[in-house]
Amino acid sequence: VGLYALCSGSSGLSLPQVINCLLGNGDKMSESIVFNIRLPRIATAIVAGILLAMAGSVMQSVLRNPLASSSTLGISHGASFGATVGIICFGAGIQGTTSSASAVTIYNPVVVVICAFVGGILSALIILCLSKYKSMKPSSMVLVGVALSSLFSGGTTLIQYFADDVQVAAVVFWSFGDLGRSGWKEIGIMAVAAFVLFVFFILNRWNYNAMSSGAETARSLGVNVDKVMIISMFAAALASSVAVAFVGIINFVGLIAPHMIRRFIGNDYRYLLPASALTGALILLISDTFGRLIAAPVILPIGAITSFLGAPVFIYLLFKGAGIK
């Protein structure tokens, strides 16, 4: 799929031209298109998809909620609020038209990631606290996620109200979700985060298997449920926050990727975690390629494409959980 994405676009590069570029034998224009535009975009789609899908898979286990994901629980909107604070209040983003032709350039990604992480963690903490309160049902937690999303969206709007026109335009375009704004430095940060978090999640695979059967079952098997839940939710919030900080809000990847692959390989987190990560990367890469080709040379926002894919799946899961066929 990545090779197809490299060959797809308005510039009309053929497969032999792309292969020559990858081997270092292409002309300057073709190499510029491949290495400065298409290849970073493909790498961003793969790494961001891995982060979002892993986060959703882990949240569904530790909260025992099939509807849990960073987008349905408000974590993405919390991270987006934090990133907006970093861009406007701390000046971490500027208006510009750099290599990605984006309306905003993140020249201080560390500040944006930290701010996004704080916003995502705040939302995760609220979810954790409420999940302990009177054994809240999964459907109620989704409603809390909707409320949190509205709360953080309101906070983002309020910050934009006091910003100047250039800053508002930059943040609005940033929030659409765009895989083309990340350079190799940003991709490196996301890749390191994805690798570290993947190792952490894999080391806890048996804990997630136990917790999927219920808290009491997990405790009887020697799992410190509260500790694993808190640390894993923090790690999942970090994964979502890092992705949102660099690519904007991309909905439902963390929800649909685990459910799609679960039908083929089951609920064993030894296989579900890596398979969900690969599925998330595949979904995001296919969605981005579709968004680039459907109205070429106009590139549609990736957040809109994934929302069209994820919303029907979300509705199906709600009806399935209610016992309606």
C-alpha positions in Angstrom: 0.0 0.0 0.0 2.9 2.4 0.8 4.4 1.7 -2.6 1.1 2.4 -4.3 0.8 5.6 -2.3 4.3 6.6 -3.5 3.2 6.2 -7.1 -0.2 8.0 -6.6 -0.6 11.7 -7.0 -1.1 14.6 -9.3 2.5 14.6 -10.5 2.1 11.3 -12.3 5.2 9.5 -11.2 5.3 5.9 -12.5 6.4 2.8 -10.5 9.8 2.6 -12.3 10.5 6.3 -11.6 9.7 5.8 -7.9 11.9 2.8 -7.7 14.7 4.7 -9.4 14.3 7.5 -6.8 14.4 5.0 -3.9 17.6 3.6 -5.4 19.1 7.0 -5.8 19.0 7.1 -9.6 16.1 9.5 -10.1 16.1 13.1 -11.4 16.0 16.0 -8.9 12.3 16.8 -9.3 11.2 13.2 -8.8 13.5 12.8 -5.8 12.1 16.0 -4.3 8.5 14.7 -4.7 9.3 11.3 -3.3 11.6 12.2 -0.4 10.2 15.6 0.6 6.5 15.1 0.1 5.2 11.6 -0.4 7.6 9.5 1.7 7.2 11.7 4.9 3.5 11.6 4.4 3.4 7.8 4.2 5.7 7.5 7.2 3.5 9.8 9.2 0.4 7.8 8.3 2.0 4.6 9.4 3.4 5.8 12.7 0.3 7.9 13.7 -1.9 4.9 12.8 0.2 2.7 15.0 -0.1 5.1 18.0 -3.8 5.6 17.7 -4.7 2.0 17.2 -2.5 0.8 20.1 -4.1 3.4 22.4 -7.6 2.3 21.4 -6.8 -1.4 21.9 -5.4 -0.8 25.4 -8.2 1.4 26.5 -10.8 -1.2 25.4 -9.0 -3.7 27.6 -8.3 -1.8 30.8 -11.7 -0.1 30.8 -13.5 -3.3 29.6 -15.4 -1.0 27.2 -15.6 -2.0 23.5 -16.4 1.6 22.6 -13.3 3.1 24.3 -10.8 5.0 22.1 -9.1 8.3 22.3 -11.8 10.0 20.1 -14.9 8.6 21.9 -13.5 9.3 25.4 -12.5 12.9 24.7 -8.8 12.3 24.9 -8.2 13.5 21.4 -10.1 16.7 22.0 -8.2 17.2 25.2 -4.9 16.7 23.5 -6.1 19.1 20.7 -7.0 21.7 23.3 -3.5 21.4 24.9 -1.8 21.6 21.5 -3.9 24.8 20.7 -2.6 26.3 23.9 0.9 25.5 22.9 0.5 26.9 19.4 -1.3 30.2 20.4 -0.4 30.9 24.0 3.2 29.7 24.0 3.9 30.5 20.3 5.0 27.0 19.3 3.4 27.3 15.9 3.7 30.0 13.2 1.9 30.7 9.9 4.0 29.5 7.0 4.2 27.6 3.7 7.2 25.2 4.2 7.9 21.9 2.5 4.5 20.5 3.3 2.6 23.6 2.1 0.8 23.6 5.3 -1.0 26.6 6.9 0.9 26.1 10.1 4.4 25.1 10.9 5.2 23.5 14.3 8.7 24.8 14.9 8.8 23.8 18.6 7.3 20.3 18.6 8.4 19.5 22.2 6.2 22.3 23.6 3.2 21.2 21.5 3.7 17.5 22.6 3.9 18.5 26.3 0.8 20.7 26.1 -1.1 18.0 24.1 0.0 15.4 26.6 -1.3 17.5 29.6 -4.6 17.9 27.8 -4.9 14.2 27.0 -3.9 13.2 30.5 -6.5 15.6 32.0 -9.2 13.9 30.0 -7.9 10.4 30.9 -7.8 11.3 34.6 -11.5 12.3 34.5 -12.4 9.1 32.7 -10.5 7.0 35.3 -12.1 8.8 38.2 -15.6 8.4 36.9 -15.0 4.7 35.9 -14.4 4.1 39.6 -17.6 5.9 40.6 -20.6 3.5 41.2 -19.4 1.1 38.5 -20.3 3.4 35.6 -21.6 1.5 32.6 -19.8 1.6 29.2 -22.6 3.6 27.6 -22.4 6.2 30.3 -18.6 6.5 29.9 -19.1 7.2 26.2 -21.6 10.0 27.1 -18.9 11.4 29.5 -16.5 11.3 26.6 -19.0 13.3 24.5 -19.3 15.8 27.3 -15.5 16.1 27.6 -15.1 16.6 23.9 -17.6 19.4 24.0 -15.9 20.9 27.0 -12.4 20.9 25.4 -13.9 22.1 22.1 -15.4 25.0 23.9 -12.0 25.8 25.5 -10.3 25.7 22.1 -13.0 28.1 20.7 -12.5 30.5 23.6 -8.7 30.6 23.1 -9.3 31.2 19.4 -11.7 34.1 20.2 -8.8 36.1 21.8 -6.2 35.2 19.1 -5.5 37.1 16.0 -6.7 36.1 12.6 -3.5 34.4 11.5 -3.4 32.3 14.7 -7.0 31.3 14.3 -6.5 30.3 10.7 -3.5 28.3 11.6 -5.2 26.4 14.5 -8.4 25.7 12.5 -6.4 24.3 9.6 -4.2 22.3 12.0 -7.3 20.8 13.7 -8.6 19.4 10.4 -6.0 16.6 10.5 -3.1 16.7 8.0 -0.4 14.1 7.4 1.6 16.4 5.2 2.8 18.9 7.8 5.3 16.5 9.6 8.9 16.6 8.7 11.5 13.9 9.5 12.2 15.4 12.9 8.5 15.1 13.9 8.3 11.6 12.4 11.3 10.6 14.5 9.7 11.8 17.7 6.5 9.9 16.9 8.5 6.8 15.9 10.4 6.7 19.2 7.2 7.2 21.2 5.5 4.4 19.2 8.4 2.0 19.8 8.7 2.7 23.5 5.0 2.5 24.1 4.7 -0.7 22.0 7.3 -2.4 24.1 5.5 -1.3 27.3 2.2 -2.6 26.0 3.6 -5.9 24.9 5.3 -6.4 28.3 1.8 -6.0 29.8 0.0 -8.3 27.3 -0.8 -10.9 29.9 -2.3 -8.3 32.3 -4.6 -7.1 29.5 -5.7 -10.6 28.7 -6.6 -11.1 32.4 -8.3 -7.7 32.7 -10.4 -8.4 29.6 -12.1 -11.2 31.7 -13.0 -8.8 34.5 -11.3 -7.1 37.4 -12.0 -9.9 39.9 -10.6 -12.5 37.6 -7.5 -10.4 37.0 -7.0 -9.9 40.7 -7.3 -13.6 41.3 -4.5 -14.1 38.8 -2.3 -11.7 40.7 -2.7 -8.6 38.6 -2.6 -5.2 40.3 -5.6 -4.0 38.5 -5.6 -0.4 39.7 -1.9 0.1 39.0 -2.1 -1.4 35.6 -5.2 0.6 34.7 -3.7 3.9 35.7 -0.3 3.4 34.1 -1.8 2.0 30.9 -4.3 4.8 30.5 -1.4 7.3 31.0 0.6 5.5 28.3 -2.5 5.3 26.0 -3.1 9.0 26.5 0.5 9.7 25.7 0.2 7.7 22.5 -2.9 9.6 21.4 -1.5 13.0 22.4 1.7 12.6 20.5 -0.2 11.6 17.3 -2.7 14.5 17.7 0.1 17.0 18.4 1.6 16.4 15.0 -1.3 15.5 12.7 -4.4 17.0 14.3 -7.6 15.3 15.3 -8.0 12.0 13.5 -11.2 10.3 14.7 -12.1 6.6 15.1 -8.8 4.9 14.0 -8.3 3.7 17.6 -11.9 2.4 17.7 -12.3 0.6 14.4 -8.8 -0.9 14.0 -8.9 -3.3 17.1 -12.5 -4.3 16.2 -11.7 -5.1 12.6 -8.7 -7.3 13.4 -10.3 -8.9 16.5 -12.8 -10.7 14.2 -9.8 -12.5 12.6 -7.4 -13.2 15.4 -9.5 -13.1 18.6 -8.9 -11.2 21.9 -5.4 -12.5 22.8 -3.4 -9.4 23.3 -0.2 -11.2 22.4 -1.4 -11.0 18.8 -4.1 -8.3 19.1 -1.7 -5.5 20.0 0.7 -5.8 17.0 -2.1 -6.7 14.6 -4.1 -3.6 15.8 -1.0 -1.4 15.3 -0.6 -2.7 11.7 -4.3 -2.4 11.0 -4.3 1.2 12.2 -1.4 2.1 10.0 -3.1 0.4 7.1 -6.4 2.3 7.7 -4.7 5.6 8.0 -2.5 5.1 4.9 -5.5 3.9 2.8 -7.6 6.8 4.0 -4.9 9.4 3.2 -4.3 7.9 -0.2 -8.0 8.1 -0.9 -8.2 11.7 0.3 -5.3 12.6 -2.0 -6.8 11.0 -5.1 -10.6 11.5 -4.9 -10.4 15.2 -5.7 -6.9 15.6 -6.9 -5.0 17.9 -6.9 -7.0 19.0 -3.8 -6.1 17.0 -0.7 -9.1 16.2 1.5 -8.6 16.4 5.3 -7.7 13.0 6.7 -9.9 13.6 9.8 -13.0 13.8 7.6 -12.1 10.6 5.8 -11.6 8.6 8.9 -14.8 10.0 10.4 -16.8 8.8 7.5 -15.3 5.3 8.0 -15.6 5.2 11.8 -19.0 6.7 12.4 -20.9 3.7 10.9 -18.8 1.3 12.9 -19.4 3.3 16.0 -23.2 3.2 15.4 -23.1 -0.5 14.7 -21.3 -1.2 18.0 -23.8 0.9 19.9 -26.7 -1.1 18.4 -24.9 -4.4 18.9 -24.3 -3.5 22.6 -27.9 -2.7 23.0 -28.9 -6.2 21.7 -30.4 -4.9 18.5 -29.5 -6.9 15.4 
